[in-house]
Amino acid sequence: MTISVCRSARSAGSRRLALAAVSMLTATTLSGCLFATSTTDATPKTTPIPTAAPTSSAPRTTTSAPKPSTTSKTVGLLRDLPLTTDADFDSLPVWSIEQDSAWTIVIFDQDGVNQFKHANGCQLTTQQNRLAGGTTSDKAETDAQIDAAEKEFKARAPEAIFKPTTEPLPLYLGMGKTNKIEFGALLVKYTNKDTKTTWGSIIAIRAMPKVGSRMIANLSCPSEVMSATMPTMERLHVIGS
């Protein structure tokens, strides 16, 4: 199954992405948007080996006008957590990642950062930070963080092309593969300064002001293998209670 997310001319309508339906989006939203669909399967089957890292401090915070939002208590029986519903974990959520032999650990558990590298050149980085609490909703703060990420990226790569997703990106919530938590996402196409080749990144962000947490996942790949490596995002789980 291929996760293909970018902003196109409402090619998939206004339907919310669901992990069971992501494969349909390969031809509709990714092809002809930033990257051509690849037929090479760069992601082998995985054996679940959960890993999680503690949170770090001192993230950059933003301010946004509060928007109406509901609050969901994700304790006990897990439930889906839309971006429009404020998370209310009792403890700071952490990343858990399904490992497989195709990915090498580059950074593990350093100030809330984990990074993995694939033989095809792709890198997957996860980050979790403390976020100053406030009255802003998850949706408003996540949108602000996406905007900030775009500005920061553009400062380093002025030629980069950005496409925010029209729908949230669902990742797994808990160690099972039933419940989902939605992230805001940004698709980027840019030139790698070292290799002078075209690369792409999908940056997924979920800010949770009431919990005091910001979670970021960034998959970066050479353009020719970006589409085939997208299923890697399905290896990510958010663990919280």
C-alpha positions as CSV (number, residue, x, y, z in Angstrom):
1,M,0.0,0.0,0.0
2,T,1.4,3.4,-1.0
3,I,0.8,6.6,1.0
4,S,0.6,9.4,-1.5
5,V,-0.3,12.8,-0.1
6,C,-0.1,16.3,-1.7
7,R,-2.3,19.2,-2.6
8,S,-3.8,18.8,-6.1
9,A,-6.9,20.0,-7.7
10,R,-9.2,18.3,-5.3
11,S,-8.4,15.1,-7.1
12,A,-9.7,12.8,-4.4
13,G,-12.6,15.1,-3.6
14,S,-12.9,16.3,0.0
15,R,-12.7,12.8,1.5
16,R,-10.5,12.4,4.5
17,L,-7.5,10.1,4.0
18,A,-7.8,6.7,5.7
19,L,-5.0,4.2,5.8
20,A,-7.1,1.5,4.1
21,A,-7.7,3.8,1.1
22,V,-4.4,5.5,0.7
23,S,-3.3,3.3,-2.3
24,M,-6.0,4.9,-4.4
25,L,-4.3,8.2,-4.1
26,T,-1.1,7.2,-5.9
27,A,-2.5,8.0,-9.3
28,T,-4.8,10.8,-8.3
29,T,-2.9,13.0,-6.0
30,L,0.8,12.2,-6.2
31,S,1.3,11.5,-9.9
32,G,1.6,14.8,-11.8
33,C,1.8,16.8,-8.6
34,L,5.4,16.7,-7.4
35,F,6.6,13.2,-8.1
36,A,6.0,10.6,-10.7
37,T,4.7,7.3,-9.4
38,S,7.4,4.7,-9.2
39,T,6.8,1.0,-9.7
40,T,9.8,0.0,-7.6
41,D,8.8,-1.3,-4.1
42,A,11.5,0.1,-1.9
43,T,9.9,-1.0,1.4
44,P,10.2,-4.7,2.3
45,K,7.8,-6.3,4.8
46,T,8.6,-5.4,8.3
47,T,8.8,-7.1,11.7
48,P,7.4,-5.0,14.4
49,I,10.1,-3.9,16.9
50,P,8.7,-0.9,18.7
51,T,11.1,1.8,19.8
52,A,10.3,5.0,21.6
53,A,12.3,8.0,22.8
54,P,11.7,10.5,25.6
55,T,10.7,14.0,24.8
56,S,13.0,17.0,24.7
57,S,12.5,20.6,25.6
58,A,12.9,24.1,24.2
59,P,10.9,24.0,20.9
60,R,9.9,27.1,19.1
61,T,6.3,28.0,19.8
62,T,3.9,30.0,17.8
63,T,0.7,31.9,18.6
64,S,-2.6,31.6,16.7
65,A,-6.1,32.7,17.2
66,P,-8.1,30.0,19.1
67,K,-10.6,28.1,17.1
68,P,-13.5,26.0,18.3
69,S,-12.4,22.4,19.0
70,T,-13.5,19.4,20.9
71,T,-11.3,17.5,23.3
72,S,-10.9,13.7,23.3
73,K,-9.6,11.8,26.3
74,T,-7.4,9.0,24.8
75,V,-7.3,6.9,27.9
76,G,-8.2,3.2,28.2
77,L,-10.0,2.2,24.9
78,L,-8.3,4.0,22.1
79,R,-10.3,6.0,19.6
80,D,-9.5,7.9,16.4
81,L,-8.1,11.4,17.1
82,P,-8.9,13.8,14.3
83,L,-6.9,17.0,13.9
84,T,-10.1,18.9,14.8
85,T,-10.3,17.2,18.2
86,D,-7.8,18.4,20.9
87,A,-5.7,15.6,22.3
88,D,-5.8,15.1,26.0
89,F,-3.2,12.5,26.9
90,D,-2.3,12.1,30.6
91,S,1.4,11.7,29.6
92,L,3.5,13.1,26.8
93,P,3.1,11.0,23.7
94,V,6.1,9.4,22.0
95,W,7.0,7.8,18.7
96,S,7.2,4.1,18.2
97,I,8.6,2.8,14.9
98,E,8.4,-0.7,13.3
99,Q,11.9,-1.6,12.4
100,D,13.2,-3.7,9.4
101,S,16.5,-4.7,8.0
102,A,16.4,-2.2,5.1
103,W,16.7,0.8,7.5
104,T,19.8,1.6,9.4
105,I,19.7,3.5,12.7
106,V,21.6,6.8,12.4
107,I,20.3,8.6,15.5
108,F,18.5,6.9,18.3
109,D,17.0,8.6,21.3
110,Q,18.9,11.8,21.2
111,D,16.9,14.8,22.6
112,G,13.7,13.3,21.3
113,V,15.1,12.6,17.8
114,N,15.4,9.3,16.0
115,Q,16.7,9.0,12.4
116,F,16.9,6.0,10.0
117,K,18.5,5.7,6.6
118,H,17.5,3.4,3.7
119,A,19.8,1.9,1.2
120,N,18.1,3.9,-1.5
121,G,19.2,7.1,0.1
122,C,15.9,8.0,1.9
123,Q,15.9,9.2,5.5
124,L,13.2,9.0,8.1
125,T,13.4,11.4,11.1
126,T,11.0,11.6,14.0
127,Q,11.1,14.3,16.6
128,Q,9.1,15.0,19.8
129,N,9.3,18.2,21.8
130,R,7.6,19.9,24.6
131,L,5.3,22.7,23.5
132,A,4.2,25.6,25.7
133,G,0.6,25.0,26.8
134,G,-2.1,27.4,25.8
135,T,-5.7,27.9,24.7
136,T,-5.0,27.4,21.0
137,S,-6.6,24.3,19.5
138,D,-4.6,21.4,18.0
139,K,-5.7,22.3,14.5
140,A,-4.8,26.0,14.8
141,E,-1.4,25.4,16.4
142,T,-0.7,22.6,13.9
143,D,-1.5,24.9,11.0
144,A,0.8,27.5,12.5
145,Q,3.6,25.0,12.9
146,I,3.2,23.9,9.3
147,D,3.5,27.5,8.2
148,A,6.6,27.9,10.3
149,A,8.2,24.7,8.9
150,E,7.6,26.0,5.4
151,K,9.3,29.3,6.2
152,E,12.2,27.6,7.9
153,F,12.7,25.2,5.0
154,K,12.4,28.0,2.4
155,A,15.1,30.0,4.2
156,R,17.5,27.1,3.7
157,A,16.3,26.2,0.2
158,P,14.7,29.2,-1.6
159,E,14.1,27.1,-4.7
160,A,11.9,24.6,-2.9
161,I,8.3,24.0,-4.0
162,F,5.7,23.5,-1.2
163,K,2.3,21.9,-1.3
164,P,0.3,21.6,2.0
165,T,-2.1,18.7,2.0
166,T,-5.8,19.4,1.6
167,E,-6.6,16.6,4.1
168,P,-4.9,15.5,7.3
169,L,-2.5,12.6,7.2
170,P,-3.6,9.7,9.4
171,L,-0.9,7.8,11.3
172,Y,-1.4,4.9,13.7
173,L,-2.4,5.6,17.3
174,G,-1.3,2.9,19.7
175,M,0.6,-0.2,18.9
176,G,-2.3,-1.7,16.9
177,K,-3.3,-0.7,13.4
178,T,-6.9,0.1,14.1
179,N,-6.9,3.6,15.5
180,K,-5.5,6.7,13.9
181,I,-4.3,10.1,14.8
182,E,-4.3,12.9,12.2
183,F,-1.3,15.1,11.4
184,G,-1.0,18.2,9.2
185,A,1.4,17.5,6.4
186,L,3.6,19.5,3.9
187,L,5.1,18.1,0.7
188,V,8.3,19.6,-0.5
189,K,10.4,19.3,-3.6
190,Y,13.9,20.7,-3.5
191,T,17.5,20.3,-4.7
192,N,19.9,18.4,-2.5
193,K,22.9,20.8,-2.0
194,D,25.4,17.9,-1.8
195,T,24.3,15.8,-4.7
196,K,22.6,18.5,-6.8
197,T,19.8,16.0,-7.4
198,T,16.0,16.6,-6.9
199,W,14.7,15.4,-3.6
200,G,11.3,15.4,-1.9
201,S,10.1,15.4,1.7
202,I,6.9,14.8,3.4
203,I,6.8,16.6,6.8
204,A,4.0,15.6,9.2
205,I,3.3,17.7,12.3
206,R,0.8,17.4,15.2
207,A,0.9,20.1,17.8
208,M,-1.0,19.5,21.0
209,P,-1.0,22.6,23.2
210,K,-3.2,21.2,26.0
211,V,-0.8,18.2,26.2
212,G,2.3,20.4,25.8
213,S,3.6,18.3,23.0
214,R,4.7,18.7,19.3
215,M,5.4,15.7,17.2
216,I,7.1,15.8,13.8
217,A,8.0,13.1,11.2
218,N,10.0,13.8,8.1
219,L,10.5,11.4,5.2
220,S,13.1,12.7,2.7
221,C,14.0,10.8,-0.5
222,P,15.5,11.2,-3.9
223,S,12.5,12.0,-6.2
224,E,12.7,8.8,-8.2
225,V,12.1,6.6,-5.1
226,M,9.9,9.0,-3.1
227,S,6.6,7.4,-4.2
228,A,7.8,3.8,-3.6
229,T,9.1,4.7,-0.2
230,M,5.9,6.4,1.1
231,P,4.6,3.3,2.8
232,T,7.3,3.8,5.4
233,M,5.0,6.3,7.0
234,E,2.8,3.4,8.0
235,R,5.6,2.1,10.2
236,L,5.0,5.1,12.6
237,H,2.9,4.8,15.7
238,V,2.0,7.5,18.3
239,I,2.0,6.0,21.8
240,G,0.2,8.0,24.5
241,S,-2.1,7.4,27.5
